């Protein structure tokens, strides 16, 4: 009698089904591997080429810088507005000044035309010299002689402008003393610097007891003692 079992021994065949232990599917491993590699690549790119994350201190500093930039931008906008207003005022003032200058220029032209008409109406110097001594007021006052002399230059023939004349104006008085003696007294002199016309005026004292009758006006050019124009005018008493 045999002690073993009479059941037949199992042997797998090429066509039989064999139960195997279950593992992780290959597709799942590939998917997980791909996800891990992709996440790692993203982190690598972010660390290597992406923007760096700011610390708390850096973030606070950036916020302060932005606030400062905003305040500076507001200040610049305010300054720009003020500059635009100032520019507008300056342009308006310049326009007003241009108008005033044009008005003054017109008045000057009118005055020049009026002066030219007056000059043409004043009698010429009898000697026909230029500059001509066109008129003179010689008035005796208690404090001496007060005088005004009008000198006018005529422009050269064919021209409208006259050359500037520098020189000297001299006054010589003719009078008498109580004893009847005639005396010629130099009453004064002034520097001359004239263009078309000029008025020479002043006051001078007279010698004691000297009675002045007339005054001779003499004009000398600069650097010369030659008299280029002269005229004798009678002295008048002050009007009362």
Secondary structure, 3 states (H helix, E strand, C coil): CCCCCCCCCCCCCCCCCCCCCCCCCHHHHHHHHHHHHHHHHHHHHHHHHCCCCCCHHHHHHHHHHHHHHHHHHHHHHHHHHHHHHHHHHHHHHHHHHHHHHHHHHHHHHHHHHHHHHHHHHCCCCCCCCCCEEEEEEEEEECCEEEEEEEEECCCCCCCCCCCCEEEEEEEEEEEECCCCCEEEEEEEEEEEEECCEEEEEEEECCCCCCEEEEEEEEEEECCCCCEEEEEEEECEECCC
